[in-house]
């Protein structure tokens, strides 16, 4: 039988928020164990630093400029095909729980569904009151009817009724009770944490509240594109607090809550992995753990995400375990991308990959080289700025280039960032205007043009020469 696939995805978890990535402040024993049993990709980049465009790249295997979902609140075009549909047509029993976000969900509205192939679809965009189709709230109000219509801090609800516990419970229910046992399965568990608001059950926050946690990475934003100074004053184009409004104590409280959310997710992942073991499914299940984008968490005097391409925003955890195929304890430092996940899953299932990604399993199983570059695009994709902000990031070797586009794309100035990540891994020294680095900047910009041509959508069949 082809392998089962369990895809576990968090929301807004930067790569460093895991013990396996060298963070000795955070408690993630279950995910660290998963990394020990499979391959940890050290340099995985998402195609956009906000939710919906990034998730569309995951599900279609295509870059943002190819699939067309360029910003939160924009719907994925109906003709775009999801890899889950391919698996369903190949005989997989497909299910999903939690967030999806391939269409607008503002104001609690229900999300339009695509022809996605999911037999089980337990949708809940977030933990907050809204759509009557939010299955988390149906579950919650059945258990705790007194919460219906009440003023509740949903982020800090007790663990037994928390959104992350619901995700764990529903995933375990699928594995142990409701899956079709005559078919291989795809199940996607989409956690909302560690997305803001920054809160978690008290028993988890307590683990970090009294710890001395690392301070944010400092920065002099005078040497960076001006949009970053604006975002430092107020996040989300003025819709959320900016870094400058936080006291040092508040920043520590935010980090404690963020870590607490990750540890809660880690415990739920542990329960899910235990259920896989108990069902005898672990050996033939491809398990993928990742996140849709990162979180600035005060680094570079910035909070949340948006018009920025720092490592904390676009580099995410990626762990893949498949005991019968992937050697345990593997670490891969090749540059990989979120569009690669659909190709990896489809190839593992014995299907032809579609989209623009590459199968990652060869990188995990034998010495080989990847494509050597990664692309991320921001097209005023978060809360929109009146004067649109358009960014394109290229990572190649140890260089990172970020172009802030100008006229005619927008009325903003054409500027950007250039970092040598070997000499400056914290991205504090912007070399964009440094005369000594003009040649490498020009070389990378020219290579970026070639990348953009290489990743254009030319999927339409050419039926004749003319």
C-alpha positions as CSV (number, residue, x, y, z in Angstrom):
1,X,0.0,0.0,0.0
2,X,1.3,3.5,-0.7
3,X,2.4,5.5,2.4
4,X,0.0,7.4,4.5
5,X,0.7,11.1,4.8
6,X,0.3,13.2,8.0
7,X,1.0,16.9,7.5
8,X,1.1,18.9,10.7
9,X,1.3,22.7,10.1
10,X,1.5,25.5,12.6
11,X,0.8,29.2,12.0
12,X,3.5,31.8,12.4
13,X,6.2,29.6,13.9
14,X,9.7,30.8,13.0
15,X,12.4,28.3,12.4
16,X,14.2,28.9,15.6
17,X,11.2,28.2,17.8
18,X,12.2,24.5,18.2
19,X,14.8,22.8,20.4
20,X,16.0,20.8,17.4
21,X,17.1,24.1,15.7
22,X,19.4,24.9,18.6
23,X,17.0,26.9,20.8
24,X,17.8,25.8,24.4
25,X,15.1,28.1,25.9
26,X,12.0,26.3,24.5
27,X,10.6,22.9,25.5
28,X,9.7,20.8,22.4
29,X,10.6,17.2,23.3
30,X,8.2,15.6,20.9
31,X,9.2,17.6,17.8
32,X,12.8,17.2,18.7
33,X,12.2,13.4,18.9
34,X,10.5,13.6,15.5
35,X,13.6,15.4,14.1
36,X,15.9,12.7,15.6
37,X,13.8,10.0,13.8
38,X,13.9,11.7,10.4
39,X,15.4,14.6,8.5
40,X,15.5,18.2,9.6
41,X,15.8,20.8,6.8
42,X,17.8,23.7,8.2
43,X,16.9,26.2,5.4
44,X,13.3,26.0,4.4
45,X,11.8,29.2,3.0
46,X,8.1,30.0,2.4
47,X,6.9,31.8,-0.7
48,X,5.3,34.7,1.2
49,X,5.6,35.9,4.8
50,X,1.8,36.0,5.4
51,X,-0.8,33.3,5.7
52,X,-3.0,32.9,2.6
53,X,-0.4,33.3,-0.2
54,X,1.9,31.0,1.6
55,X,-0.7,28.3,2.1
56,X,-1.8,28.5,-1.5
57,X,1.8,27.8,-2.5
58,X,1.8,24.8,-0.2
59,X,-1.4,23.3,-1.6
60,X,-0.7,24.1,-5.3
61,X,3.1,23.6,-5.4
62,X,3.3,27.0,-7.2
63,X,4.9,30.4,-6.6
64,X,2.7,33.3,-5.7
65,X,3.0,35.0,-9.1
66,X,1.9,31.7,-10.7
67,X,-1.1,30.7,-8.5
68,X,-2.5,34.2,-8.2
69,X,-3.5,34.3,-4.5
70,X,-1.2,37.3,-3.9
71,X,-2.6,38.6,-0.6
72,X,-4.7,37.7,2.4
73,X,-8.4,38.3,1.5
74,X,-7.8,37.2,-2.2
75,X,-9.3,33.9,-3.3
76,X,-7.4,31.2,-5.0
77,X,-8.6,30.9,-8.6
78,X,-11.0,28.1,-9.2
79,X,-8.8,26.5,-11.9
80,X,-5.9,26.0,-9.5
81,X,-5.5,22.3,-8.5
82,X,-4.6,21.2,-5.0
83,X,-2.4,18.2,-4.3
84,X,-5.0,16.8,-2.0
85,X,-7.3,16.4,-5.0
86,X,-4.6,14.3,-6.8
87,X,-4.3,12.0,-3.8
88,X,-8.1,11.6,-3.5
89,X,-8.4,10.6,-7.1
90,X,-5.6,8.1,-6.6
91,X,-7.6,6.4,-3.8
92,X,-6.4,8.2,-0.7
93,X,-8.8,9.0,2.1
94,X,-8.2,12.7,2.7
95,X,-9.0,14.8,5.8
96,X,-8.3,18.2,7.3
97,X,-8.8,19.9,10.6
98,X,-8.3,23.5,11.5
99,X,-7.3,26.5,9.4
100,X,-7.1,26.4,5.6
101,X,-7.2,30.0,4.4
102,X,-7.3,29.8,0.6
103,X,-10.1,32.3,0.5
104,X,-11.2,35.4,2.4
105,X,-12.2,34.8,6.0
106,X,-12.5,38.4,7.3
107,X,-15.1,39.1,9.9
108,X,-15.8,35.5,10.7
109,X,-17.2,34.7,7.3
110,X,-17.1,31.1,6.1
111,X,-14.3,30.2,3.6
112,X,-15.2,29.2,0.1
113,X,-14.1,25.6,-0.6
114,X,-12.3,24.4,-3.6
115,X,-12.6,21.0,-5.2
116,X,-10.1,19.9,-2.6
117,X,-10.7,16.1,-2.3
118,X,-11.2,16.1,1.5
119,X,-13.8,13.7,2.7
120,X,-13.3,14.9,6.2
121,X,-13.2,18.7,6.5
122,X,-13.4,20.0,10.0
123,X,-12.8,23.7,9.3
124,X,-12.1,26.4,11.9
125,X,-10.2,29.4,10.6
126,X,-9.2,30.5,14.1
127,X,-10.2,30.2,17.8
128,X,-12.4,33.3,17.8
129,X,-16.2,33.7,17.4
130,X,-17.3,34.1,13.9
131,X,-18.7,31.8,11.3
132,X,-21.4,29.3,12.3
133,X,-19.4,26.7,10.3
134,X,-16.4,27.0,12.7
135,X,-16.4,23.5,14.0
136,X,-14.2,24.3,17.0
137,X,-16.9,26.6,18.4
138,X,-19.5,23.9,17.8
139,X,-17.3,21.5,19.8
140,X,-16.5,24.1,22.5
141,X,-20.0,25.2,23.1
142,X,-21.2,21.6,23.4
143,X,-18.6,21.0,26.2
144,X,-18.9,24.5,27.7
145,X,-22.3,26.0,26.7
146,X,-21.8,28.9,29.2
147,X,-19.1,30.3,26.9
148,X,-21.5,30.9,24.0
149,X,-21.9,34.7,23.7
150,X,-19.6,35.4,26.7
151,X,-16.6,37.7,26.7
152,X,-13.8,35.1,26.6
153,X,-10.1,35.1,26.1
154,X,-10.0,32.1,23.8
155,X,-6.2,32.1,23.7
156,X,-5.9,31.3,27.4
157,X,-8.7,28.8,27.8
158,X,-7.8,25.7,29.8
159,X,-5.9,23.1,27.9
160,X,-8.8,20.6,27.8
161,X,-10.9,23.0,25.8
162,X,-8.2,24.9,23.9
163,X,-8.1,25.1,20.1
164,X,-4.8,23.2,20.0
165,X,-6.3,20.4,22.0
166,X,-9.2,20.3,19.7
167,X,-6.8,19.9,16.7
168,X,-5.1,17.1,18.5
169,X,-8.3,15.3,19.4
170,X,-9.8,15.6,15.9
171,X,-6.5,14.2,14.4
172,X,-6.5,11.3,16.8
173,X,-10.1,10.6,16.1
174,X,-9.4,10.4,12.4
175,X,-6.4,8.1,12.9
176,X,-8.1,5.8,15.4
177,X,-11.8,5.8,14.4
178,X,-13.0,7.6,11.3
179,X,-10.5,6.9,8.5
180,X,-11.2,4.4,5.8
181,X,-9.0,1.5,6.8
182,X,-9.0,0.1,3.3
183,X,-7.2,3.1,1.9
184,X,-4.0,5.0,2.5
185,X,-4.7,8.4,4.0
186,X,-3.7,12.1,3.8
187,X,-4.6,14.0,6.9
188,X,-3.6,17.7,7.4
189,X,-3.6,19.0,11.0
190,X,-3.5,22.8,10.8
191,X,-2.9,24.4,14.2
192,X,-3.5,28.1,14.7
193,X,-0.8,28.6,17.4
194,X,1.7,30.2,17.8
195,X,-0.2,32.9,15.9
196,X,-1.0,36.1,17.9
197,X,-2.8,37.0,20.1
198,X,-0.1,36.0,22.4
199,X,-1.7,33.8,25.0
200,X,-1.8,30.2,26.2
201,X,-3.2,28.2,29.1
202,X,-1.7,29.2,32.4
203,X,0.0,25.9,33.0
204,X,2.1,26.5,29.8
205,X,2.8,30.2,30.3
206,X,4.0,29.4,33.9
207,X,6.9,27.3,32.5
208,X,8.4,30.4,30.9
209,X,7.2,33.4,32.9
210,X,10.0,33.3,35.4
211,X,12.7,32.3,33.0
212,X,15.3,34.8,31.7
213,X,14.7,34.7,28.0
214,X,16.9,36.1,25.3
215,X,16.3,39.7,24.3
216,X,15.3,40.6,20.7
217,X,18.0,41.1,18.1
218,X,18.7,44.9,18.0
219,X,18.8,46.9,14.8
220,X,19.3,50.4,13.6
221,X,16.5,50.7,11.1
222,X,18.0,53.9,9.7
223,X,20.0,51.7,7.4
224,X,17.0,49.7,6.2
225,X,14.1,50.6,3.9
226,X,11.8,53.2,5.5
227,X,8.8,50.9,5.5
228,X,10.5,49.0,8.4
229,X,10.6,52.1,10.6
230,X,6.9,52.6,9.8
231,X,6.1,49.0,10.8
232,X,8.2,49.4,13.9
233,X,5.8,52.2,15.0
234,X,2.7,50.3,14.1
235,X,2.3,46.8,12.7
236,X,-0.1,45.7,10.0
237,X,-0.3,49.1,8.3
238,X,-1.6,50.6,11.6
239,X,-4.0,47.8,12.6
240,X,-1.8,46.4,15.4
241,X,0.7,47.6,18.0
242,X,4.2,48.2,16.8
243,X,7.4,47.3,18.5
244,X,8.0,50.8,19.9
245,X,4.8,50.6,22.0
246,X,6.0,47.6,23.9
247,X,8.0,47.8,27.2
248,X,10.9,45.4,27.7
249,X,8.7,43.6,30.2
250,X,5.9,43.2,27.7
251,X,8.3,41.9,25.1
252,X,9.4,39.2,27.5
253,X,5.8,38.4,28.3
254,X,5.1,38.0,24.6
255,X,8.0,35.7,24.1
256,X,7.0,33.6,27.1
257,X,3.4,33.3,25.7
258,X,4.8,32.5,22.2
259,X,7.0,29.7,23.6
260,X,4.1,28.4,25.7
261,X,1.9,28.1,22.6
262,X,4.7,26.1,20.8
263,X,5.0,23.8,23.8
264,X,1.3,23.2,23.9
265,X,1.4,22.3,20.2
266,X,4.4,20.0,20.9
267,X,2.4,18.1,23.5
268,X,-0.5,17.7,21.0
269,X,1.9,16.4,18.4
270,X,3.2,14.0,20.9
271,X,-0.3,12.6,21.4
272,X,-0.8,12.4,17.7
273,X,2.5,10.5,17.2
274,X,1.5,8.1,20.1
275,X,-1.8,7.4,18.3
276,X,0.1,6.6,15.1
277,X,2.2,4.1,17.1
278,X,-0.8,2.6,18.8
279,X,-2.5,2.0,15.4
280,X,0.6,0.4,13.9
281,X,0.8,3.2,11.3
282,X,4.2,4.8,12.0
283,X,6.4,2.7,9.8
284,X,4.4,3.5,6.6
285,X,3.4,7.1,7.3
286,X,5.2,10.0,5.9
287,X,5.0,12.7,8.6
288,X,5.7,16.3,7.8
289,X,5.9,19.1,10.3
290,X,6.2,22.7,9.2
291,X,4.7,26.2,9.5
292,X,3.3,28.7,7.0
293,X,5.6,31.6,7.9
294,X,7.4,33.1,10.9
295,X,7.1,35.8,13.5
296,X,9.4,38.8,14.2
297,X,8.9,38.7,18.0
298,X,10.7,42.0,18.5
299,X,13.8,41.2,16.5
300,X,14.9,44.1,14.3
301,X,12.5,46.2,16.3
302,X,9.6,44.6,14.5
303,X,6.5,42.5,15.6
304,X,4.3,40.0,13.8
305,X,4.9,39.8,10.0
306,X,4.3,41.9,7.0
307,X,6.6,43.8,4.6
308,X,9.8,42.2,5.8
309,X,11.9,39.3,4.6
310,X,14.1,38.6,7.6
311,X,14.9,35.0,8.5
312,X,12.5,35.1,11.4
313,X,9.7,35.9,8.9
314,X,10.3,33.6,5.9
315,X,12.4,30.7,7.2
316,X,10.3,28.0,8.9
317,X,10.8,24.6,10.5
318,X,10.6,21.5,8.3
319,X,10.9,18.0,9.6
320,X,10.2,14.9,7.5
321,X,10.0,11.4,9.0
322,X,9.4,8.2,6.9
323,X,11.1,5.3,8.8
324,X,11.3,3.0,5.8
325,X,12.9,5.5,3.6
326,X,14.5,8.5,5.4
327,X,17.6,7.8,7.6
328,X,17.1,8.9,11.2
329,X,19.0,11.8,12.5
330,X,19.6,13.4,9.1
331,X,20.2,17.2,8.8
332,X,20.0,18.9,5.4
333,X,21.4,22.4,4.9
334,X,20.3,22.7,1.2
335,X,17.9,25.6,0.4
336,X,14.4,24.2,0.1
337,X,11.0,25.8,-0.3
338,X,7.4,25.3,0.6
339,X,6.4,24.6,-3.0
340,X,8.6,21.4,-2.7
341,X,6.2,19.8,-0.2
342,X,3.5,18.9,-2.6
343,X,6.0,17.4,-5.1
344,X,7.6,15.4,-2.2
345,X,4.2,14.0,-1.0
346,X,2.9,13.2,-4.5
347,X,6.2,11.4,-5.5
348,X,6.1,9.4,-2.2
349,X,2.6,8.3,-3.1
350,X,3.8,7.1,-6.5
351,X,2.1,9.9,-8.5
352,X,3.5,12.4,-10.9
353,X,4.3,15.7,-9.2
354,X,2.6,18.8,-10.4
355,X,3.5,22.4,-9.9
356,X,6.9,24.0,-9.7
357,X,8.4,22.2,-6.7
358,X,11.0,19.4,-6.4
359,X,11.0,16.2,-4.5
360,X,12.9,16.6,-1.3
361,X,13.4,13.0,-0.5
362,X,16.6,12.6,-2.5
363,X,18.2,15.3,-0.4
364,X,17.4,13.3,2.7
365,X,18.5,9.9,1.4
366,X,21.7,10.5,-0.6
367,X,24.3,13.1,-1.2
368,X,22.9,15.4,-3.8
369,X,22.5,19.1,-4.5
370,X,19.3,21.1,-4.6
371,X,18.4,24.1,-6.8
372,X,20.6,26.4,-4.8
373,X,18.2,29.3,-4.4
374,X,14.9,30.3,-2.8
375,X,12.3,32.9,-3.8
376,X,9.7,34.7,-1.6
377,X,7.3,37.4,-2.8
378,X,5.3,40.0,-0.9
379,X,2.8,42.0,-2.9
380,X,1.1,44.3,-0.3
381,X,0.1,40.9,0.9
382,X,-0.7,41.7,4.6
383,X,-2.9,44.5,5.8
384,X,-2.7,46.8,2.7
385,X,-0.7,50.0,2.7
386,X,-2.2,52.9,0.8
387,X,1.1,53.2,-1.0
388,X,1.6,49.5,-1.9
389,X,4.7,47.7,-0.7
390,X,6.0,45.1,-3.1
391,X,9.1,43.0,-2.1
392,X,10.9,40.1,-3.8
393,X,13.5,38.1,-1.9
394,X,16.2,35.9,-3.4
395,X,18.3,33.6,-1.2
396,X,21.3,32.2,-3.1
397,X,24.3,30.5,-1.4
398,X,25.1,32.7,1.6
399,X,23.6,35.9,0.1
400,X,20.1,37.3,0.6
401,X,18.8,40.0,-1.7
402,X,15.5,41.8,-0.9
403,X,14.2,44.2,-3.6
404,X,11.6,46.8,-2.6
405,X,10.1,47.6,-6.0
406,X,9.5,51.2,-7.1
407,X,7.8,52.8,-10.1
408,X,5.9,51.6,-12.1
409,X,4.9,48.9,-9.6
410,X,4.3,51.4,-6.8
411,X,4.9,55.0,-5.9
412,X,7.4,54.0,-3.2
413,X,11.2,54.4,-3.8
414,X,13.1,51.5,-5.3
415,X,15.4,50.3,-2.6
416,X,16.3,47.1,-0.9
417,X,18.5,45.0,1.3
418,X,21.6,42.8,0.8
419,X,23.1,40.5,3.5
420,X,26.0,38.2,3.7
421,X,24.5,35.6,5.9
422,X,27.9,34.0,6.7
423,X,29.4,37.2,8.0
424,X,26.1,38.6,9.2
425,X,23.7,35.9,10.2
426,X,21.6,38.3,12.2
427,X,21.0,40.5,9.1
428,X,22.0,43.7,10.9
429,X,24.3,45.2,8.2
430,X,22.5,46.2,5.0
431,X,25.0,46.2,2.1
432,X,22.5,47.4,-0.5
433,X,24.2,50.8,-0.9
434,X,27.8,49.6,-0.2
435,X,30.0,50.4,-3.2
436,X,32.2,47.4,-2.4
437,X,29.2,45.1,-2.8
438,X,27.7,46.7,-6.0
439,X,28.9,43.9,-8.2
440,X,27.4,41.1,-6.2
441,X,24.1,43.1,-5.8
442,X,24.0,43.5,-9.6
443,X,24.8,39.8,-10.2
444,X,22.0,38.8,-7.8
445,X,19.5,41.2,-9.3
446,X,20.2,39.8,-12.8
447,X,19.9,36.2,-11.5
448,X,16.6,37.2,-9.9
449,X,15.3,38.2,-13.3
450,X,16.2,34.8,-14.6
451,X,14.5,33.1,-11.7
452,X,11.3,35.1,-12.4
453,X,11.3,34.0,-16.0
454,X,12.0,30.4,-15.0
455,X,9.1,30.4,-12.6
456,X,6.5,31.9,-15.0
457,X,3.3,29.9,-15.5
458,X,3.8,28.1,-18.8
459,X,1.6,25.2,-18.0
460,X,-0.7,25.7,-21.0
461,X,0.0,23.0,-23.6
462,X,1.5,24.1,-26.8
463,X,-0.5,22.2,-29.4
464,X,1.4,23.3,-32.6
465,X,4.2,25.5,-33.8
466,X,1.8,28.2,-34.9
